[in-house]
Amino acid sequence: MQKADKVAELISKCLQARDMAYCPYSHFPVGAAILTADGAIITGCNVENASYGLTVCAERTAIQRAVVEGHRQFTAIAVTCDVKDRFVGPCGACRQVLVEFGSNWTVYLTKPDGTYKETTLGELLPLAFSPEDLAKK
């Protein structure tokens, strides 16, 4: 697939994942789709819990699924929610989880109509704490 086709597929899959969200408390569905270095697309949605702190965001669900499937290298993520008038990024916790697997990701912040803003994880989480920092003394 060409890059434009892969981006379109990534956007489409994150929108589909949003439709699967389990969010009976916030009513704020979120979908994510991660592009692995070998071209696979892994999706996730937010899954809420009555014990609010146990809720898992869409981005972390997608990362966890990808790791279970043996992926450790990623090139992009698309994230969407139901906010129509602006682009919404991942929460701080999700940004930190994503940077565990590198800061050189393309991030597609996606509106419900499929329009998106392209940015990078490095721009969303500058001066991040990462695994490399643990090796420095």
Beta strands, then each sheet from edge to edge (+ up, - down):
strand 1: 31-36
strand 2: 41-45
strand 3: 74-80
strand 4: 106-110
strand 5: 116-120
sheet 1: 2+ 1- 3+ 4+ 5-
end
